[in-house]
Amino acid sequence: MLDQLDDQEQIERKQKWEHTATICSLLAEINRDPTKKKDPFTIADFMPKFMDGNQPPPKKVQTWQEQKTIIEILNAAFGGEDTRG
């Protein structure tokens, strides 16, 4: 039952993206310069890559060392003071 609901949700999500992609491709095609782009725009040009069945790549998890470096950079950029000994 839950699998069917998940499948139905995926179908509805894809239909909504196809609707949005159709509008985007129409607007892009209206404004396309045929001397710069010879091929017409398609709906596929505006569909998210994860809608073809593939999931987006997992995000890289930051290490604590990377987070510390970012904080130090932000602290210096905003005029903060490093009070560590």
Helices and strands as residue ranges (DSSP letters): H 2-30, G 43-46, G 49-52, H 64-77
